Amino acid sequence: MEKLCTLLGDKYDDNLNARQSHSHGEDGKSGKIADAVVKADCLDDVVKTVNYCRDNKIKLTPFGAGTSLEGHVVPVEAGISLDLSAMNQIINISEHNMTARVEAGVTRQQLNHFLRDKGLFFSVDPGSQATIGGMASTSASGTNAVRYGTIKQNVMAMQVVMANGAVIETGTAARKSSAGYDLTHLFIGAEGTLGVITELLVKLHPIPEHIVVISAQFNKINDAAQLVSELMQTGMMMARIELLDALQMEASIAYSGLAGFDKKDTLFLEVSGGLRSVTEQSEFIAQLIADNHGFNHKIADNEQERKILWQARHNAFYAARAFASRKSGASADTIQAMITDSCVPPDRLVDTLLEVHDELAKSGLQGPIVGHMGDGNFHVQLMIPNDDLMIIRAKKLVGTISDIAIRNGGTCTGEHGIGMGKIAYLQKQHPDLIPWMRLIKQSFDPDNILNPNKIFTL
Amino acid sequence: MEKLCTLLGDKYDDNLNARQSHSHGEDGKSGKIADAVVKADCLDDVVKTVNYCRDNKIKLTPFGAGTSLEGHVVPVEAGISLDLSAMNQIINISEHNMTARVEAGVTRQQLNHFLRDKGLFFSVDPGSQATIGGMASTSASGTNAVRYGTIKQNVMAMQVVMANGAVIETGTAARKSSAGYDLTHLFIGAEGTLGVITELLVKLHPIPEHIVVISAQFNKINDAAQLVSELMQTGMMMARIELLDALQMEASIAYSGLAGFDKKDTLFLEVSGGLRSVTEQSEFIAQLIADNHGFNHKIADNEQERKILWQARHNAFYAARAFASRKSGASADTIQAMITDSCVPPDRLVDTLLEVHDELAKSGLQGPIVGHMGDGNFHVQLMIPNDDLMIIRAKKLVGTISDIAIRNGGTCTGEHGIGMGKIAYLQKQHPDLIPWMRLIKQSFDPDNILNPNKIFTL
């Protein structure tokens, strides 16, 4: 590695601390420890590193904020961890086009902070402080997807460094294009196995004039699901439709102080637009809540109140971890997070949730559930103290829940990706697709340098 | 071909009429004549044909409704034209999931007719009677894209027959998924070069409660463009934003009898939703029209009136052809249609349109313009009588307009695809991407059987 060190100077780091901190994400998955970390701060650093790794048959694993939940950033076969978090320039904002050009290491919070006075925002909002490059690589989404789409609908073009060192630009600044194979969408969700994303052109959206968050609580999860189903079928353009189940509410009330809420299954429903439009929709939703036995119906119509609710929702992961820590007496940083990510067709959502609740009860484990109900995507947040038997039981349960989703015509991952954690489930879900994914991988990265052994094994 | 004839019986047709009618789309592009046509009516027919072609090194060109505008269906190297229009079963509608499973030969009109009593519709609406398989293959969109997205956002999964005869299913019925490489998006816009699409799972949308179409006319196209720009930046969820320029209005008034409209640049703006929301938005738009010097402001708020406007918009191609026929004295079926398909970033739209108008004037050709203004996509509809010199001039102009779009940071094709017609422009627009597209093609279809010489040359 001496030559790489010479090439990159102090951006090359082989001390153990850096290597260890770059060898895992926010879940418990692990593999080898990286041989060294390269902290790239420009395109040229990335190209040099890729060329070096390819020429010397050294594996390379891209690393963003390290918030992955499926082991994407684990250097399974050691080699270089290529940290892009210092590539955090916001290159250009076009207010007219409502786009931002950013380096891959820009986080969504950084971009939205930068945009705060422009009346625009970037909509994709996973819970974590993720980088936008990482979000594209894992095909992320979040609470806004029901209205603004996932990252798939919000990336227009990307600059990518390919395994042969070529730098390509996958799209244009036009809002649509039919110009040949859609390579932008190929790199989204490819988890760094086909190329290293270095820049992105993303869509921004105008901040709506009026926003209200309507919340309601339910004694039966079926009622909440039935409400969502009726709501979606009106075609009303909902901004967000989020579920926190009773156990998650218990955790979130403790962590985020949600005054006035009970430990009951809860929906947060966001509506936005012109004043009359918002009023009209809020009235309609109030009726739906009453029809579906909802109670504790609240309306948050100022920014402060809304922020409390969405902060609590975004902190659901940390709330669940703190809850498990309190219950088990284990310290939070020793707790292993295993977060399921099933997404099922809307007509299978209630049955799936009930089946998952049954399996949870059978397992004896506690798993607060949060769900992007408008998309049919939900997360069981298993937080397991360092106990081998419980970890085995939790792994089994994660598998069972993936199987349930697949059996119900859905997917084992709605927004977290396959990484190391779901390779077996991708094999169950799409056995017919993996040979074609392999062909693409082999033709783009013939030496299998880029993030090897993720998504599928070669 | 005897063996193929034996395999497929009367679905195999080698009479000259069938071969000729399957050797071109709705534009003037041509190549060889197919050696035979296979009219598949089930998956098995497609698999048999693909296997036969591969084993015997015979080229295969998929054919839907034959409405392509870039020569996608032309069998450039002869071989089999695989007609999928008889695969027109609507397999399943899920009202709860708001999805339809259809065979590739179902047309959008057929699907929407079938849905007429269900309160749901399929939104992607190119002007023609296209098949949904063809629309996916060419990455089509239409007037609804500004609200509901292009076909890219409306196909959830596809069944595809691969060159090796394998039948794959690219997605699930869940509304999102991060399960490995996004093969659904890879086949969308691949123009049948990577596999033959046989079934699709598509999204449906609820028909909005209230719909109004607001129209206004302008003396200067800049004013219309300025209005659209201001409108988009409000974030108001517009259903459609269409421009017909003064020449197109002249053609459309003659063809579609648009009573009360002048031969002026015209916007059709559709708003939908709840009654109060629609009223609020209509009032806002009325103000924008006044601010931007619009006149002849009309509101079409019943189905009959709206239908007249959208029918006229969808018939813009035929109106332009009839107009050219009348002007030149040539019969409509001898007129060659060359339709540009540029799409540019919003902030370049006005300048691009003005530059295109200049080039049109310089060329001495007439080209009515229609535009999906919300997306920055516009079509110059050159309708050229059978006159060699004029055809040369028109081809040159089409090239100039593609160059203008690329120079302005846009794309030579927003929704028609590359086909035969735009190969040189794809090379100008994305020279860095073509090597990677080629690698995918070569690994998926190593014998280069499927629709050869489309998008790029090998």
Interface residues (C-beta under 8 A of the other chain):
Chain A: S94 E95 H96 N97 M98 T99 T138 S139 A140 S141 A145 G149 T150 K152 Q153 M162 A166 V167 I168 E169 T170 T172 A173 A174 R175 K176 S177 S178 A179 G180 Y181 D182 L183 H185 L186 I188 G189 A190 L194 H205 P206 I207 P208 E209 S229 M232 Q233 T234 G235 M236 M237 G273 G274 L275 R276 S277 T279 E280 Q281 F284 D341 C343 V344 P345 P346 D347 G374 D375 G376 N377 A405 G409 G410 T411 C412 T413 G414 E415 H416 G417 I418 K422 L426 Q429 H430 D432 L433 I434 P435 W436 M437 L439 I440 Q442 S443 F444 I455 F456
Chain B: S94 E95 H96 N97 M98 T99 T138 S139 A140 S141 A145 G149 T150 K152 Q153 M162 A166 V167 I168 E169 T170 T172 A173 A174 R175 K176 S177 S178 A179 G180 Y181 D182 L183 H185 L186 I188 G189 A190 L194 H205 P206 I207 P208 E209 S229 M232 Q233 T234 G235 M236 M237 G273 G274 L275 R276 S277 T279 E280 Q281 F284 D341 C343 V344 P345 P346 D347 G374 D375 G376 N377 A405 G409 G410 T411 C412 T413 G414 E415 H416 G417 I418 K422 L426 Q429 H430 D432 L433 I434 P435 W436 M437 L439 I440 Q442 S443 F444 I455 F456
